[in-house]
């Protein structure tokens, strides 16, 4: 089952956000697992939003490239 997880306020646009996550993955995260390990079904940009609050579009605005492009270089 999927649920909506509220993320912290973005330091770029100052808006809060939400990410739709799997309930089992959220439970794993809330029990103390790292974001990258707990949320295996999420893309790197959405994991970053959970960690820092930075929306994928705001990341691109700041750095000029998608977060996944950085990891694939």
N, C-alpha and C positions, 0 to 999 in steps of 0.2 A: 504494500500500500504506500502511496506517496503522501507527503505532507509538506507544508510550506514552512520554511525556516527563515526567520528574519535575521538579516545581517546588520552589522554596525553601520554607522553613518560613513559615507564615502568622503575621504579627505579632499576629493577633487570637486565634486558637485554638491557636497553637504546634504545629500539625500540618503535616507535609509533604503535598503533593498530587501528583496526576498529571493530565495532559491528553492525550487521544488526538489525535495530529496526523498529518498527511500527511507521509510520509518526504521527499518533494521539498521541501515547505515547511520542514521541519526542517533539511534540508541548506542551503537558502538562508539561514535564520537563523544557522546555525552558521558560515557563510561571512562573516557580518558585517552582514547586512541587518537593518533595524529590525523589531521584532515586528509592527507594524501592516502593514508591507509584505510580510513573509515569510509570515505566517499569515492570508492573505485568507479562508480558509474558516472561521476561528474567529469566534465572537461576541466582542464587546467585553469582557464579563466574563471569558472564558477567556484573552484576550490579557492582561488585567490580572493574572490569576493567574500567567502566565508572567513578567511584568515584576516584580511585587512579592510574589508568593506569596499574596496575599489571595484566599481562595475567594469565589465569588459570594455564597454565603449569609452569610459573614462581612462582606462589603461592605455587604450589606443591613442586617445587624445594627448596623454602625457608623453608617451614614448614613440608614437608614430608607427607602431606595429602591434600586431596581435600578440598576446602573451604566449600562445602556442608556437608562434614563429620563433620566438627567442629560444625555446627549448629544442626546436628542431634544427637550429643552426649549428 
